[in-house]
Amino acid sequence: MIRPGNDFPVYLYAEAVDMRKSIDGLSVLVEQEMTLSPSMAALFVFCNRGKDKIKILCWERNGFIVWYKRLEKQRFKWPAIDEPLSLSGQELNWLLDGFDLFTNKPHAPVYFDSIS
């Protein structure tokens, strides 16, 4: 799994992306659509329309890295968003593992009058 440091931001691109795009095409989306610099220390995450493929773009000192993950049977739990979304590195790993970050609900609250 990808293990960025605590200060390493992760950005999800809101719309479905044609997975034929590679470094240049994804960099243009980061720069023009997300209005961020593709060479900043961050991970930029893109998903296809079928939600079974993810590409992650990252700049490392002197060049780009692209990670690609294709699921064989399941789908990624991608949020219905209109603009880029920021995640932590841990949340990205949960997303890649299939956890649904966006409909996760906490335990129901418990209320009581006294402890006895």
C-alpha positions as CSV (number, residue, x, y, z in Angstrom):
1,M,0.0,0.0,0.0
2,I,0.9,3.6,-0.4
3,R,2.2,5.1,2.9
4,P,2.5,8.8,2.6
5,G,3.6,10.8,5.6
6,N,1.1,12.6,7.8
7,D,1.8,15.9,6.0
8,F,1.4,14.4,2.5
9,P,-2.0,15.5,1.1
10,V,-4.2,13.3,-1.1
11,Y,-6.7,14.8,-3.5
12,L,-9.5,12.9,-5.2
13,Y,-10.6,14.2,-8.6
14,A,-14.4,14.5,-8.6
15,E,-15.3,13.3,-12.1
16,A,-14.8,10.0,-13.9
17,V,-11.5,9.9,-15.9
18,D,-10.7,8.0,-19.1
19,M,-8.0,5.5,-17.9
20,R,-6.2,5.9,-21.2
21,K,-4.9,9.2,-19.8
22,S,-1.3,8.9,-18.6
23,I,1.1,11.3,-16.9
24,D,0.6,14.3,-19.3
25,G,-3.2,14.0,-19.4
26,L,-3.6,13.5,-15.7
27,S,-1.2,16.4,-15.0
28,V,-3.4,18.7,-17.2
29,L,-6.4,17.7,-15.1
30,V,-4.6,18.5,-11.9
31,E,-3.4,21.9,-13.2
32,Q,-6.5,23.1,-15.1
33,E,-9.4,21.4,-13.3
34,M,-8.2,21.0,-9.8
35,T,-6.1,24.3,-10.0
36,L,-3.2,22.7,-8.2
37,S,0.4,22.1,-9.2
38,P,1.0,18.5,-10.4
39,S,4.6,18.9,-9.1
40,M,3.6,19.6,-5.5
41,A,4.3,16.9,-2.8
42,A,0.8,15.3,-3.0
43,L,-1.0,12.3,-4.4
44,F,-3.7,12.9,-7.0
45,V,-6.3,10.1,-7.3
46,F,-8.5,9.4,-10.3
47,C,-11.2,6.8,-10.9
48,N,-12.9,5.6,-14.1
49,R,-16.7,5.6,-14.7
50,G,-17.1,1.9,-13.8
51,K,-15.3,2.6,-10.5
52,D,-13.1,-0.5,-10.9
53,K,-9.9,1.3,-11.9
54,I,-7.8,3.9,-10.0
55,K,-4.8,5.9,-11.1
56,I,-2.6,7.9,-8.7
57,L,-0.3,10.6,-9.9
58,C,2.7,11.7,-7.8
59,W,5.7,13.9,-8.4
60,E,9.0,12.6,-6.9
61,R,12.0,14.9,-7.0
62,N,12.8,14.5,-10.7
63,G,9.8,12.8,-12.4
64,F,6.3,11.6,-12.1
65,I,5.0,8.2,-10.8
66,V,1.7,6.7,-11.8
67,W,0.2,3.9,-9.7
68,Y,-2.7,1.9,-11.3
69,K,-5.0,-0.5,-9.6
70,R,-7.7,-2.5,-11.3
71,L,-10.3,-4.5,-9.4
72,E,-11.4,-7.8,-10.8
73,K,-14.8,-8.1,-9.2
74,Q,-15.7,-5.3,-6.9
75,R,-16.0,-1.5,-7.2
76,F,-14.3,1.4,-5.4
77,K,-16.5,3.4,-3.1
78,W,-16.1,6.7,-4.8
79,P,-17.9,9.8,-3.4
80,A,-20.5,11.7,-5.4
81,I,-18.7,15.1,-5.3
82,D,-18.5,18.2,-7.4
83,E,-15.0,19.4,-6.6
84,P,-11.7,17.8,-5.5
85,L,-11.7,16.3,-2.1
86,S,-8.8,16.0,0.3
87,L,-8.0,12.8,2.2
88,S,-5.4,11.6,4.6
89,G,-3.0,8.9,3.6
90,Q,-4.8,6.5,5.9
91,E,-8.1,7.3,4.3
92,L,-6.6,6.6,0.9
93,N,-5.5,3.2,2.0
94,W,-8.9,2.5,3.3
95,L,-10.4,3.5,0.0
96,L,-8.0,1.3,-1.9
97,D,-8.9,-1.6,0.4
98,G,-12.6,-1.2,-0.4
99,F,-13.8,0.6,2.8
100,D,-16.6,3.1,2.2
101,L,-15.4,6.3,3.8
102,F,-18.3,8.4,2.7
103,T,-21.3,6.5,4.2
104,N,-19.5,5.3,7.3
105,K,-21.7,6.0,10.3
106,P,-20.5,6.1,13.9
107,H,-22.0,4.1,16.7
108,A,-25.4,5.3,17.8
109,P,-25.2,7.7,20.8
110,V,-26.2,6.3,24.2
111,Y,-28.0,8.6,26.7
112,F,-28.7,7.9,30.3
113,D,-29.7,9.8,33.4
114,S,-27.4,8.2,35.9
115,I,-24.7,5.7,36.3
116,S,-25.8,2.8,38.5
